[in-house]
Amino acid sequence: MNKKKQPPKLNRRQFLRLGLGGGGALVLTAASVLARADKLRELAATSTASQVAAPVAPEPAASTVVQGTNIRLAATDGHILLPGRTRPLYTFGFVEADPNASIRDVIAAYKGKVQMCSPILDVNEGDEVYLTLTNLGFQFRPDLDDSHTIHWHGFRNPVAIFDGVPEVSIAVPVARNFPYFFHPEHPGTYMYHCHFEDVEHVQMGMNGIVFVRPLQNNGTGSLPPGKYCYNDGDGSTAYDREVTLMLNEIDTRPHDLLEEVQDFVWSDYKPNYWIINGRAYPDTVKPSNDPSLPYQPISSLIQANPGEKILLRFANLGYEQHAMQLTGIPMKVVGHDATLLRSPDGSDLSYYTNTIYIGPGEARDVIFEAPAFDPTAETGTDSIGTYNVYLLKNRNYFAQTNDGLPGLGGMVTEVRVYNGSPLPPQTKPNETFT
């Protein structure tokens, strides 16, 4: 008996290369996506160039920080806003979801409501961390059925199945969960990202910062309880406030082409936006959870009272090296890639600089002390009070623009040191006060 020959299965790349002429269902899918893109352009045309209304308001609100040992992240797609662009940018990413909700309820609440960058994960050394990844599928490209993973970049993970690399672990298909288990034993700053088709998925926005707090925070025989970056033994990594800074750059072409069901050659990658925490300046200095940026909730604004020690957790998941410069305030680098800068014999290897060089996939832990307020220096005023302003910026001129437009933009944020001490204590990373 002759068996009917089955047509070959096509992966996503082959599907795109074949074009849209292969059948009616294919044309209908492409037409629906393009119609949705046209609708987004209509929304953009009714707004100013620097502030474009998001296509859908998030419900519930996006998260900035996820703390604890029972975490759920949901993978989906959506849109973000960039200064100077009239069209919302199509992105992928992760959002925080209720660990106890059903998959159906999580899909209903979060599908199409992406967050960039993804939530900050805040865990403690020695905790047993359970992280459930739920793949919601794509709202704006329903023809794609990409799987997703969670990979903690640089994390010392002894169990391959929880490492998130698809070849040696598990990739999560659409409408499914997978529980990861982590047991952090090494404090410091790491990154997490999707490792499935990672060249595309990381660029599209599936990345965030995860850091591990040291046991020393609980106090030791010689040190009181407090905030420390590492188990330093001498209190040298103590700080008062902390800000995570996820560095990345964006080539808007693959984002737009992917939404329009077109292919992109990644060797042609050439970024035209440079971002911190998913935002480009001047949006970087808007407060966390600013309503004008509903899908980019994490601010890069650094606020300080004079004399306070500020911990900056840098991470770079772009494809370029970045040189972050803070003029006027010396920065002390205390950790590289979640490792305290100490020699095997315990000698202090930390160093002072005004420029942090950080390559793709690297992290830096940096502490600076806010100087005294200087009324003769450059000042500004906000609802908190009068402050001195110091720019923290990428020293590369081309990374200080938004798509080459005039004026300051790109990978730039501000350090504001206030007159007096008007700021209350910080309760979580990247908490801003207005």
N, C-alpha and C positions, 0 to 999 in steps of 0.2 A: 504493500500500500504506500503510495507516494504521499509524503507529508508536504503540506503547503509551506513554501519558503517564507520565513518571517522577515520583514523589512529590518534593516540594521537600526539599532538604537543610536540616537544622536545625543551627544552631550551639548551643553549650553553654547560652547564655542563653535561647534559645527553648525548648530542651529542658526547662529548669527551670520556665519559666513555664507550659508545657503541663501540668505536674503529672505524677503517676504513674499516671494511669488509662488511658494510651494503649495498653497491650498487656502481654501476659504476661511478655515478656522484660524490659520496663521494671520491672515489679513485682518480678521475681526479683532484679534488680540492686539495687534499693532495699532489698529485704528483707535481702540479704546484708550491705549496708553497715550497716543499722540493727542487725542481729544482732552485727556486729563492735563497734559502739558500745556495745551492752549488755554485751558481754564486757569491754570496757575499764572500764565502770562497776563491774563485779564486782571487777576487780582493784583499782580505786581504793577500794572499800568495805572492803577488807581491810587498808588502810594508814592511817597517820595523815593528818590534814588537810594537814600541812606537807610530808610526804615520802611520795610515792606511787610505788609500784614502776612502772618503765617497762614497757610491754607486752612488749618483746623486748629482750634484751641485745644490744648491737652486736657484730658480729664482722666484721672486726677493729675495734679501738678507733678512736674519732673522733679527728681531727687538730686541733691548735690552730694550727699554723703550717706553711705550705707554702713552702719556699725553693727557689730554683733557676730554671732556664730551660725545663724540660720538665714541664709541669703538666697534670694531668687532674682535672676536676671533674665529678661525676655529679649530675644533678638528680633528686630523688625527693620522697617525702612521708614522714610519720611523726608522732611525738608527742613533746612536751616536758612538763616539770613546772613548775608555778607554785605558790608558797606560798599556802595557803588554799584551793586547788582540789582537790577529790577526784577530778576527772576529768582525765586527761591531755589536753593541748591539741593538736588536730590542726594540723599545720603542713606547709609546703613548705620546701625548702632545697637546699643543695649539700653534697656530701661529697667529700673527696679520694679519688682512686682511682689504681690503678697505671696509668701511661701506656702500658705494654706489654701489658696484659691485653686479652682479647677482650671484646666487648660482652656476650656471653653470661655470661662469668665475672664481669664487673662487676655485671650485673643480679642474679646469684645472690648476690653478696657484700653488696650495698648497698641493693637495692630495699626501701623501707619503713623505712630506717634514716637518717632525716634528721638534719642537724646545724643547730643554731641558737645563735649566729649562725654563718654559714658560715666556713670556714677563713680565717685571715689569710694574705694573699699577700704575700710578702717578695721583692722583686726589686731589681736594681741598675741604676743609670743606665748606659745604653749597651748593656745586654744585649739579645740577641735572644730574646724570650720566646715560647715556643710553648705555647698553652693549648688543650687539647682538651676540649670539652664533650660529655658523653654524657647523653642523655635516657633515663632508666630507666623512665619511666612511673610511675604512682601505684599503690602497693600497696593502699591503703585506699579509693581511688575508681577502680577499674579501668575504669569507664564513661567517664572523662574521658581525652581524648587530647591534652592541652595540649602545644604546643611550648614551647621555652625558648630564651633567649639569654643571653649574658654582655655586659653594658655596663659599661665602666669610666667611672664618672660623673666628669666634669671632666677626663678625660684628653685631652691634645691628640693626637687620632688623625687622621692625614691620609687614611686609607683607610676609606671608609664601610662596606665589606663586613665589616670587623672591629669596627665600632662597636656592634653588638648591637641596633640599632633595627630591628625587623622590616620596616618600610616601605622601608628603604634597604639592608638587609643580608640575613641569612639566619636564619630561625628553625629550630631543630633539632627534628624530629619524634621520636616515641617510637622507641626502639631504634636510634637513629642517632647518629653522631659529627659534630662540626664542629670543624676546627682554626682557632683564632684566632692571629694573629701581632701582637705588640706590640713596639715599640722605644722603651723609656722614655728620654726625654731631659730630663725636668723632675722633679727630686726633690720629695718631699713626700707628703702623705697624701691618698689618694683613696678612693672607694667603688666596689664593683661590685654589680650587681643584675641580675635578669632584667628585660628590657624588653618581654616579651610579656604582654599583659593586666596591665601593671605595677601598676595601682592595687591589684589583688588579690594578685598574686604577691609584691610587695615586702612588703605587710602580712602575708602568710602566712609570710614568713621567708626569702625568696630574696635575701639581701643579706649583704655582708661588707666588710671593709676590705682595701684593697691600698695599699701604700706603696712608694715608690722611694727607695733609698738613694743618696746623692750620691757622685760620684767622689772628693770630698775625703776620704772614709774611707780611701782608699789613701795619703793624705799628699800634701803639696805641698812646694814649696821652702821655705816658711816654717812649715808646720804638720806635726806628726808624724801618722802613721796613727792612726786612732781612730774614735770614734762621733760623727758629726755629723748633724744633721737636714737641713742645706742646705749648698751650696757658698758659705759665708758669707765666706771669705777671711781671717777673723780669729779663728776658733774660738769665736765667740759662741753657736753652737748646739750646742756639745759637750754630751754627756750620758753618764751611766753606765748607766742602766737605762731601758727603754721599756715602756709599757703602751698598748695600743690599747683604745679605749672606743667601741664602737658603740652609739649611743643610738637607742631606738625606743620606741614605745608600742603596746599591744595592746588592741583591742576583741575580747573573746573570743566575741562572738555570731557574727560571720561565720565564724570557725573552726569553731564547733560546728555551725552551720547547713550549712556546706559538707560536713562529714562526714556529715550526715544528709540530703543531697541536697535541700537547700532553698536558696532564693535570699536575697540580702541587698541592701538598698538602701544604697549606699555614702555617700549624702548623710546617712544616719542615723548615721554613724560617731561613736562616743563611747567613747574608751578607758577601761578600768577597771584596766589594769596598765601600769606603766612599767618598762622593762628596760634593762640595760646588758649587752652581749655575750650577749643571750638569756636573762639571769637577772634575777630581782627579789630585792631584799634580803630576808632575810639570805643567800640563796644566792649573791649576788654575791661574798661574801668567802670562800666555799669555794675550795680550791685548784683549779688547772687539772687537768682529767682526774679530777675527784672521782668515785668510783664511784657515788655516789647520784644523779648527774646525767649519765648516760651519753651523752645526746644534746645536752648543753650543756657542752662541755668547756672553754670559755674563761673563766677567772676575771677578775674586775675588781679583785681585791685588789692594792694597791700597797704593796710592802715596800721599805724603804730603810734603809741605814746612815746615821748622821749625816754631813752634809757632802756626800752624793752628789747629783748632778743627775739628775732624773727627767724623761724626756720622756713627755708624755701626748699621744697621737694621738686626738683627738676626731673623730667623724663622726656625722652625724644623718641617718638615712633613715626617720624617722617623718614624721608629717604635722603636728606641732606644733613651735613653737620651744621650746628648752629653755635654762634658765639654770642652769649648773652652778657651784656655789659651794663653795669650799674655805676655810673660816675658819681663821685662825691661820697660814697659810702663803701668802705672795704668789706669784702665778703670773705668769710672763713669757710673753706671747703673741708667738711669733716667726714664725708663718706663718698665712695665711688661704688656704684652698682651694688647697693645694699651691703657694703663692707666698710666697717670703721677703719679709718686711716691710721693704723698702728702697725709697727713692724713686729716680727715674731718675738722680739725681746721686750715689746711693750712701748717702744719709743713712739712719740707723737709725730705722725707724718702729715697732719693737717697743714694747710697753707692758706695764706691770704692772697686775694686777687681782686681785680675789678672786672674781670671777664671770665666767664665760665664757658669752656669749650666742651661740647657734648655731641657725640656722634649718634647715628641711628641705633636704637636699641640700648642706649646707655642711660644711666640715672646718676644724679648728683644730689647730695644732701649738703645744704649751705646755710650758715647762720650769720646774720649781721646784727649789729647793735644800732638801734635808731639814735641818731645824733640829737643834740639839744636843738630846740626850735630856734631859728635864726630869723628875726624880723627883717633883716636887711637883704635876705636871699629871696629867690622867687617864691611867691606865696599864692595860694588859692583859698577859696572859701566854699564850704558846703554846709549841709544842715548840722554837721557835728561841730564845725568851727573853722578856724583859720589853720592852714597847714603849709609846710614847705613841701615842694614836689620834686621828686627825683625820678628820672626816667630809667626804667629797666627795659632794655631793648636789644634786639639783634643788631650787632654792629654792621652787618651787611646792608648797605643802602637799599638794595633791591628788595630786601625783606621788610622794609619800612614803608611799603606802599600797598595800596589795594588795587590790584590789576593795573598798575602803572598810572593811576589817576593822581592828580596834584594833591599835595597835602600829606601830612603824616598819617600813616596807617600800618597795617601788618602786625608783625610780632613785636609789639610795644605795649607796655603797661606802666603804671605809676606806683611809686612808693610815696605815701602821704604821711608825714610826721607832724602831728598836731601840736598846737600851742597849749601848754598845760597837759593834763592827762584826762581828756574827756571820754576816752573809749572804755567801755566796760570789758571785763574778761571775755575772751573768746571761748565758746562752748564746743565748736567743731571746726574742722579745717575750712578755709575759704569763706568763713562767716564774715559778712560785711555789715557795716552799721550806717544807717541813714537817719 
